[in-house]
Amino acid sequence: MAEPRPADRLTLDLITSYLAAAAKVGSWAVVLAVVARVDPPAMLALLVFLRTVCTAFNYFSLSLGPAFVQRIKAADVAQRESALVARPPGVSEHVIDYEPVAPPEALVVETDPDLQPGLAKWADIAESLERKLRWCGYAGVFLFAVFFVPDRTNTTQPVSSLLLVPIFVAIGTLMRSVSDAYSGILQRSGHLSRDNSITIGGEALWLAGGFVLFIVFYESGVTYAATIAATLFAATGVGVLHTRRFLVHQICRGNARKVGPANPELARSVASVGAQITLGSLADYLYGPVSMLVVAAFLTTQDAAAYGVAIYFDSVLLLLVAGVAAPLLPRIADASARHDVARVRKLYLTATFACLGVLALAATSVVLLAPWILTVWLKNPPPGVTAILPIVLLHTVIGGTAGVARSVLVGIGAHRAYAVSALLGGLLNVGLGLLFVTQFGMGLAGIAWATVIAVALRCAVWMPWFVLSRLRSPAV
């Protein structure tokens, strides 16, 4: 079958990226709706709590997806430059016929059949790093289950629910996260749509299997919807990991056996870049998850449930722009490798303003329809959600547009600056949240306003200034 044209591939990447983002958020929305109607209220609170807190296991991926995209791009640039330096005397540089710079409408990462064997060394590195991170993650799951959950959940549910549900949610999150190593190679080799299809399939299988098991158990009088959902979430996470690994092996090596161990120098360089990106991504945990811990520590259980539901709306709105970041990153890296600054600037400005418009319109609609949405979704929603929702969605609109800037900074290799700014912004959010709650008695509103201030300073002031400053250089 013929390869899709560049414009067709871009369309396919965008569509599947949006579907993958929608599948991640939509699957949880359906599960929470079922649990809210079947299980005791404490189980809904537990799942909302776990969905927020267990995002910590996403950091066991060490951001290997964007790290592989950036390092493969850097290796490609180094190879081209070394080829120019090694040109024999008297030979015109025009003899070296590199792929010409494509016009803006057609600039995509092509799938060159000759490129795939060269990616085999990256596949070996991905498998080596993934296994190490997965075993570290297992240790994290054990510590989470033994020390964290019993101390932090105030519920009368049986021990099986208090232990099995958190363990399985953590494992499912971990498996999906560490598979990000293979996802980066798939993106850089032009298979983003296939990578997205794996995500969509995993979420669809989770929901379909959950409904079948729930119906079987429900007819026998057992209504452990949360336990069933958590178990299948872990199982499908394992399936996503192994499917991505198999696909990368087929693309990079076909049926060939592994030639040798992973290159330790390249592995260290990928891990180093990933660690710096992860440091910046820690800011995500310093917003919703840590804010949830502050709410749980200083406010009431109802406040925690209300904040968790409001943050879920944040996740739903962000999926409207989440589909942009995935296809944007490899294209920015490709344009950067060609020193096409104008193309990078155009991608950044166009995508940023498009995301801003979409998020502003969606946030306004959600605020107006929130009472009806909450009633249909959760039947008896926690009190206080509608009061803080406009503030939460304000920082959603501001912060959601920064996803484009993140792709630009990672794509051009400015991941250190991104990491430092993101971490400082997250720490500011935590500090302001504690100050507003403990000293000024602002309650949930204080938590939400702290996030608005921190996000606005980083995403609406610093990031646009820094990105546009970098893009004034003739080479990025």
KAZIQUI-V777918 format. One record per residue. N is the residue number from 1. RES is the residue in three letters. PSI is psi in whole degrees, 0 to 359 (* if undefined). OMEGA is omega in degrees with one decimal (none if undefined). Layout:
BEGIN
n={N	N}
res={RES	RES}
psi={PSI	PSI}
omega={OMEGA	OMEGA}
END
This chain:
BEGIN
n={1	2	3	4	5	6	7	8	9	10	11	12	13	14	15	16	17	18	19	20	21	22	23	24	25	26	27	28	29	30	31	32	33	34	35	36	37	38	39	40	41	42	43	44	45	46	47	48	49	50	51	52	53	54	55	56	57	58	59	60	61	62	63	64	65	66	67	68	69	70	71	72	73	74	75	76	77	78	79	80	81	82	83	84	85	86	87	88	89	90	91	92	93	94	95	96	97	98	99	100	101	102	103	104	105	106	107	108	109	110	111	112	113	114	115	116	117	118	119	120	121	122	123	124	125	126	127	128	129	130	131	132	133	134	135	136	137	138	139	140	141	142	143	144	145	146	147	148	149	150	151	152	153	154	155	156	157	158	159	160	161	162	163	164	165	166	167	168	169	170	171	172	173	174	175	176	177	178	179	180	181	182	183	184	185	186	187	188	189	190	191	192	193	194	195	196	197	198	199	200	201	202	203	204	205	206	207	208	209	210	211	212	213	214	215	216	217	218	219	220	221	222	223	224	225	226	227	228	229	230	231	232	233	234	235	236	237	238	239	240	241	242	243	244	245	246	247	248	249	250	251	252	253	254	255	256	257	258	259	260	261	262	263	264	265	266	267	268	269	270	271	272	273	274	275	276	277	278	279	280	281	282	283	284	285	286	287	288	289	290	291	292	293	294	295	296	297	298	299	300	301	302	303	304	305	306	307	308	309	310	311	312	313	314	315	316	317	318	319	320	321	322	323	324	325	326	327	328	329	330	331	332	333	334	335	336	337	338	339	340	341	342	343	344	345	346	347	348	349	350	351	352	353	354	355	356	357	358	359	360	361	362	363	364	365	366	367	368	369	370	371	372	373	374	375	376	377	378	379	380	381	382	383	384	385	386	387	388	389	390	391	392	393	394	395	396	397	398	399	400	401	402	403	404	405	406	407	408	409	410	411	412	413	414	415	416	417	418	419	420	421	422	423	424	425	426	427	428	429	430	431	432	433	434	435	436	437	438	439	440	441	442	443	444	445	446	447	448	449	450	451	452	453	454	455	456	457	458	459	460	461	462	463	464	465	466	467	468	469	470	471	472	473	474	475	476}
res={MET	ALA	GLU	PRO	ARG	PRO	ALA	ASP	ARG	LEU	THR	LEU	ASP	LEU	ILE	THR	SER	TYR	LEU	ALA	ALA	ALA	ALA	LYS	VAL	GLY	SER	TRP	ALA	VAL	VAL	LEU	ALA	VAL	VAL	ALA	ARG	VAL	ASP	PRO	PRO	ALA	MET	LEU	ALA	LEU	LEU	VAL	PHE	LEU	ARG	THR	VAL	CYS	THR	ALA	PHE	ASN	TYR	PHE	SER	LEU	SER	LEU	GLY	PRO	ALA	PHE	VAL	GLN	ARG	ILE	LYS	ALA	ALA	ASP	VAL	ALA	GLN	ARG	GLU	SER	ALA	LEU	VAL	ALA	ARG	PRO	PRO	GLY	VAL	SER	GLU	HIS	VAL	ILE	ASP	TYR	GLU	PRO	VAL	ALA	PRO	PRO	GLU	ALA	LEU	VAL	VAL	GLU	THR	ASP	PRO	ASP	LEU	GLN	PRO	GLY	LEU	ALA	LYS	TRP	ALA	ASP	ILE	ALA	GLU	SER	LEU	GLU	ARG	LYS	LEU	ARG	TRP	CYS	GLY	TYR	ALA	GLY	VAL	PHE	LEU	PHE	ALA	VAL	PHE	PHE	VAL	PRO	ASP	ARG	THR	ASN	THR	THR	GLN	PRO	VAL	SER	SER	LEU	LEU	LEU	VAL	PRO	ILE	PHE	VAL	ALA	ILE	GLY	THR	LEU	MET	ARG	SER	VAL	SER	ASP	ALA	TYR	SER	GLY	ILE	LEU	GLN	ARG	SER	GLY	HIS	LEU	SER	ARG	ASP	ASN	SER	ILE	THR	ILE	GLY	GLY	GLU	ALA	LEU	TRP	LEU	ALA	GLY	GLY	PHE	VAL	LEU	PHE	ILE	VAL	PHE	TYR	GLU	SER	GLY	VAL	THR	TYR	ALA	ALA	THR	ILE	ALA	ALA	THR	LEU	PHE	ALA	ALA	THR	GLY	VAL	GLY	VAL	LEU	HIS	THR	ARG	ARG	PHE	LEU	VAL	HIS	GLN	ILE	CYS	ARG	GLY	ASN	ALA	ARG	LYS	VAL	GLY	PRO	ALA	ASN	PRO	GLU	LEU	ALA	ARG	SER	VAL	ALA	SER	VAL	GLY	ALA	GLN	ILE	THR	LEU	GLY	SER	LEU	ALA	ASP	TYR	LEU	TYR	GLY	PRO	VAL	SER	MET	LEU	VAL	VAL	ALA	ALA	PHE	LEU	THR	THR	GLN	ASP	ALA	ALA	ALA	TYR	GLY	VAL	ALA	ILE	TYR	PHE	ASP	SER	VAL	LEU	LEU	LEU	LEU	VAL	ALA	GLY	VAL	ALA	ALA	PRO	LEU	LEU	PRO	ARG	ILE	ALA	ASP	ALA	SER	ALA	ARG	HIS	ASP	VAL	ALA	ARG	VAL	ARG	LYS	LEU	TYR	LEU	THR	ALA	THR	PHE	ALA	CYS	LEU	GLY	VAL	LEU	ALA	LEU	ALA	ALA	THR	SER	VAL	VAL	LEU	LEU	ALA	PRO	TRP	ILE	LEU	THR	VAL	TRP	LEU	LYS	ASN	PRO	PRO	PRO	GLY	VAL	THR	ALA	ILE	LEU	PRO	ILE	VAL	LEU	LEU	HIS	THR	VAL	ILE	GLY	GLY	THR	ALA	GLY	VAL	ALA	ARG	SER	VAL	LEU	VAL	GLY	ILE	GLY	ALA	HIS	ARG	ALA	TYR	ALA	VAL	SER	ALA	LEU	LEU	GLY	GLY	LEU	LEU	ASN	VAL	GLY	LEU	GLY	LEU	LEU	PHE	VAL	THR	GLN	PHE	GLY	MET	GLY	LEU	ALA	GLY	ILE	ALA	TRP	ALA	THR	VAL	ILE	ALA	VAL	ALA	LEU	ARG	CYS	ALA	VAL	TRP	MET	PRO	TRP	PHE	VAL	LEU	SER	ARG	LEU	ARG	SER	PRO	ALA	VAL}
psi={137	148	144	149	160	313	322	321	320	316	315	319	317	314	311	329	318	319	321	316	318	324	320	315	319	324	318	325	317	316	314	324	319	314	321	333	343	310	166	154	329	330	325	315	321	315	319	317	314	320	326	311	324	355	345	330	348	336	350	349	342	27	41	335	296	332	318	319	315	318	323	321	315	320	323	317	315	321	318	317	321	327	323	319	324	6	131	150	141	354	126	144	342	346	325	102	86	165	126	156	125	154	159	323	341	11	104	168	111	156	94	121	327	344	331	316	327	340	354	321	326	327	320	318	317	316	320	312	321	317	317	314	326	318	326	322	323	318	321	321	318	313	322	314	320	316	326	308	309	330	338	353	123	86	159	16	157	160	324	320	319	334	311	315	309	320	313	324	319	317	317	319	318	314	316	325	310	340	353	336	315	329	321	320	319	319	314	334	9	20	37	319	324	322	317	325	326	317	313	316	319	316	321	319	323	312	315	312	323	319	319	311	323	317	318	312	326	321	336	5	5	128	51	67	320	318	318	314	317	320	314	332	319	316	316	332	318	319	320	317	309	328	317	318	315	317	318	318	319	321	317	327	351	232	8	150	161	126	316	184	162	143	114	326	315	321	318	322	320	315	324	313	316	321	321	320	320	322	319	323	341	337	327	320	334	0	263	304	311	324	324	320	323	317	315	328	325	345	196	169	322	322	319	317	318	318	321	319	318	320	330	323	324	315	320	316	325	337	341	334	354	330	348	320	319	308	340	320	306	331	322	318	320	316	323	321	331	1	34	79	321	321	318	316	318	317	317	309	316	311	323	311	326	316	319	315	316	315	320	316	316	319	318	318	318	318	318	325	5	314	317	317	315	321	317	321	304	358	299	79	155	141	147	354	311	335	323	350	317	324	317	316	340	313	341	315	315	312	330	328	341	348	327	315	324	315	323	312	318	319	325	0	12	46	335	315	320	316	314	314	319	318	318	321	319	318	323	320	315	314	315	322	314	319	314	326	313	328	327	355	38	351	215	324	324	319	314	317	328	318	320	314	313	317	319	317	321	312	330	344	298	311	314	319	314	315	311	328	316	325	359	344	146	343	136	*}
omega={-177.0	177.4	177.5	177.1	-178.9	-179.2	178.6	-179.4	177.9	178.3	-180.0	178.6	179.8	-178.2	-178.3	177.1	177.0	179.0	179.3	178.1	178.9	179.9	179.9	-177.5	-177.4	179.7	178.1	178.4	179.6	-179.0	179.8	178.5	179.1	-179.0	-179.2	-177.0	-171.9	-176.0	174.5	-178.6	-179.2	-179.6	174.7	178.3	179.6	-179.1	177.3	178.2	-177.0	-179.4	179.5	-173.5	-176.0	172.1	175.7	-179.1	174.1	-177.4	174.6	174.2	-178.0	179.9	-176.1	178.8	177.2	178.7	177.9	177.7	-176.9	-176.8	176.9	175.8	179.8	178.5	178.7	178.0	-179.7	-179.8	179.3	-179.2	178.7	177.6	178.0	-179.9	-176.2	-177.7	-179.7	178.8	177.4	179.5	-178.9	179.2	-178.7	176.1	178.3	-171.1	176.3	178.5	-177.2	177.4	-177.6	174.3	-175.4	-175.8	-174.1	-176.4	179.4	174.4	-176.6	175.7	-179.5	-178.4	179.8	-178.5	-170.6	177.2	178.0	178.8	-177.3	179.6	177.9	176.6	176.8	178.9	180.0	-179.1	179.8	-179.2	-179.4	-178.8	179.2	-178.8	179.9	179.5	172.0	177.8	177.1	177.5	177.2	177.6	179.6	179.9	179.1	-176.9	-173.4	-171.0	-170.5	-172.4	-178.2	-177.5	-170.3	-178.4	-179.4	-175.4	-179.9	-179.0	179.9	-177.8	180.0	179.0	-177.9	-178.1	-175.1	-178.7	177.4	-179.0	-177.2	176.1	179.0	-179.8	178.1	177.3	-179.5	-177.7	177.7	-176.0	-175.9	176.0	178.4	178.1	178.9	179.9	179.8	178.9	178.3	179.1	-175.9	-179.7	174.7	-178.1	-179.3	-178.5	177.6	176.1	177.4	179.6	177.2	177.4	-179.6	179.8	179.3	179.6	178.7	178.7	177.0	-179.5	-177.1	178.6	178.5	179.4	179.8	-179.5	180.0	179.2	180.0	-178.5	-177.7	179.4	177.8	175.8	179.8	-174.8	178.2	-177.0	-178.4	180.0	178.6	-178.9	-179.0	179.9	-179.5	175.7	177.3	-177.8	179.8	174.4	175.8	179.5	178.3	179.8	-175.9	178.7	178.0	179.2	-179.9	-177.9	178.3	179.3	-179.7	-178.5	-172.8	-174.4	-175.5	179.3	-178.4	177.9	178.3	-173.7	-175.7	-179.3	-179.7	177.6	-174.5	-179.6	177.6	178.8	179.0	-179.5	177.5	-179.5	179.7	177.8	179.3	179.5	179.0	176.8	179.0	177.3	176.2	-179.9	175.9	177.5	177.5	179.3	178.8	174.7	-174.9	-176.2	-179.5	175.0	176.3	177.5	177.0	177.9	-179.0	-176.4	-171.3	-179.0	-173.3	176.9	177.8	176.3	179.0	178.6	179.5	-180.0	178.6	178.3	179.2	178.3	178.0	174.3	174.9	179.4	-179.2	-180.0	-179.5	178.2	177.1	179.6	-178.8	-179.6	-179.5	-172.3	-175.5	178.2	-177.6	-174.3	-179.8	179.5	176.0	177.5	179.5	178.3	177.7	178.5	178.4	-176.6	179.9	-175.3	-179.4	179.3	178.6	179.9	-179.5	178.1	-177.7	-175.8	-178.9	-177.8	-179.1	-179.1	176.8	178.9	179.9	179.9	-179.4	-177.8	-179.9	179.1	-178.6	-179.0	178.4	179.5	-179.0	179.9	-179.4	-176.1	-172.9	-179.1	-179.7	-179.5	-178.4	-179.7	179.7	-174.5	-171.5	177.7	177.0	-175.0	177.5	178.5	177.0	-177.6	-176.2	-179.1	-176.6	-174.9	178.8	180.0	179.5	-177.8	174.2	177.9	173.2	-179.6	-178.5	-176.7	-177.8	178.6	-178.0	177.0	177.1	178.7	177.8	178.7	179.2	-177.1	178.2	-177.4	-179.4	176.0	179.8	-175.0	179.3	179.5	177.5	-177.4	-177.4	-177.8	-179.2	-179.7	177.8	177.4	178.2	178.0	176.5	178.6	-179.5	-179.2	179.0	179.0	177.5	-179.5	-177.4	-177.7	-172.4	-175.2	-176.5	176.6	-176.3	177.1	-178.2	178.9	177.9	177.1	-177.0	-179.5	175.7	179.2	178.6	-177.8	-178.2	-178.9	-178.3	-179.1	-177.4	-169.2	-177.8	-177.7	-171.4	-173.1	177.4	178.9	-176.2	-178.5	-178.5	175.5	178.7	-175.6	172.1	178.5	178.7	179.0	179.3	none}
END
